[in-house]
Amino acid sequence: MATETGSRVDGEAAFAGVGLGDRRRLARGVAGIAGFLLVWHAVSLTQDPFVLPSPVAVAGAFASEFASGDMTTALSQSVRHWIPGTLAGTGLGVAAGVAFGWSGLLDDVTAPLVRTLRPVPPLALIGFAIAWFGINDWGAAFIIAVGAFWINFYAAYGAVEGVSEDLLDVGRTLGVRGDLDAVRSIVLPASMPGIMTGIRTGLGRCWMLVVASEIFGVPGVGREIIRASNNLRVDRAIAYILVLSLMYLLVDVAFRAVEGRVLAWRA
């Protein structure tokens, strides 16, 4: 019975994150979307279709691409490098952020290197991705991983640095000894809200990086967007952009449910 209740609460929290747990918020959200579509349609009447297609044209392109199977194929191709890139970048970013945030020695030694590499955008590394991995899923995953790494690194770093010294003193009084014990027993639990926020932000950023990771020819949703734009098929390009938005929405809802379980102690 307790498990069923916990699952129901987590599910409600996840839906509430997208406005589905509150009828008033849902109604406002629907009204906002309807207003946006009306404005979009009105403006599209004054433009050529290759400049700004109407919502109806985009819906038609979406249905056509989905019915042909091209959309599901492109999505599956993007997922093949989105998953390993996101997992690798997130895992390494969190681990490095926790380590450097806790260890003053590591922070001092790596600070110049971190400040040098941080401003480099993932797009600037496309040449390295091709040289090291080739034009394939692993090259695209590398671009995504780089973007995920820095978001999660700084989120974890800041969260660990923000752990109260008073909390650490209490832990030492209760018998916590050594760095590993302190990190496991005090630092990680206390910094988990910040770390989870970084992971959630990184998940969205990684879907944005799908387009950048496929700009050099790797098949997927991003390549279809670029190809459609080059052919002035703006309706088709927007249809594939909506695919990325829908995937982010699904991942975000699922992550909010996981976050609710991990941070249940805050309730």
Rosetta blueprint (number, residue, H / E / L):
1 M L
2 A H
3 T H
4 E H
5 T H
6 G H
7 S H
8 R H
9 V H
10 D H
11 G H
12 E H
13 A H
14 A H
15 F H
16 A H
17 G L
18 V L
19 G L
20 L L
21 G L
22 D L
23 R H
24 R H
25 R H
26 L H
27 A H
28 R H
29 G H
30 V H
31 A H
32 G H
33 I H
34 A H
35 G H
36 F H
37 L H
38 L H
39 V H
40 W H
41 H H
42 A H
43 V H
44 S H
45 L L
46 T L
47 Q L
48 D L
49 P L
50 F L
51 V L
52 L L
53 P L
54 S L
55 P H
56 V H
57 A H
58 V H
59 A H
60 G H
61 A H
62 F H
63 A H
64 S H
65 E H
66 F H
67 A H
68 S H
69 G L
70 D H
71 M H
72 T H
73 T H
74 A H
75 L H
76 S H
77 Q H
78 S H
79 V H
80 R H
81 H H
82 W H
83 I H
84 P H
85 G H
86 T H
87 L H
88 A H
89 G H
90 T H
91 G H
92 L H
93 G H
94 V H
95 A H
96 A H
97 G H
98 V H
99 A H
100 F H
101 G H
102 W H
103 S L
104 G H
105 L H
106 L H
107 D H
108 D H
109 V H
110 T H
111 A H
112 P H
113 L H
114 V H
115 R H
116 T H
117 L H
118 R L
119 P L
120 V L
121 P L
122 P H
123 L H
124 A H
125 L H
126 I H
127 G H
128 F H
129 A H
130 I H
131 A H
132 W H
133 F H
134 G L
135 I L
136 N L
137 D H
138 W H
139 G H
140 A H
141 A H
142 F H
143 I H
144 I H
145 A H
146 V H
147 G H
148 A H
149 F H
150 W H
151 I H
152 N H
153 F H
154 Y H
155 A H
156 A H
157 Y H
158 G H
159 A H
160 V H
161 E H
162 G L
163 V L
164 S L
165 E H
166 D H
167 L H
168 L H
169 D H
170 V H
171 G H
172 R H
173 T H
174 L L
175 G L
176 V L
177 R L
178 G L
179 D H
180 L H
181 D H
182 A H
183 V H
184 R H
185 S H
186 I H
187 V H
188 L H
189 P H
190 A H
191 S H
192 M H
193 P H
194 G H
195 I H
196 M H
197 T H
198 G H
199 I H
200 R H
201 T H
202 G H
203 L H
204 G H
205 R H
206 C H
207 W H
208 M H
209 L H
210 V H
211 V H
212 A H
213 S H
214 E L
215 I L
216 F L
217 G L
218 V L
219 P L
220 G L
221 V H
222 G H
223 R H
224 E H
225 I H
226 I H
227 R H
228 A H
229 S H
230 N H
231 N L
232 L L
233 R L
234 V H
235 D H
236 R H
237 A H
238 I H
239 A H
240 Y H
241 I H
242 L H
243 V H
244 L H
245 S H
246 L H
247 M H
248 Y H
249 L H
250 L H
251 V H
252 D H
253 V H
254 A H
255 F H
256 R H
257 A H
258 V H
259 E H
260 G H
261 R H
262 V H
263 L L
264 A H
265 W H
266 R H
267 A L
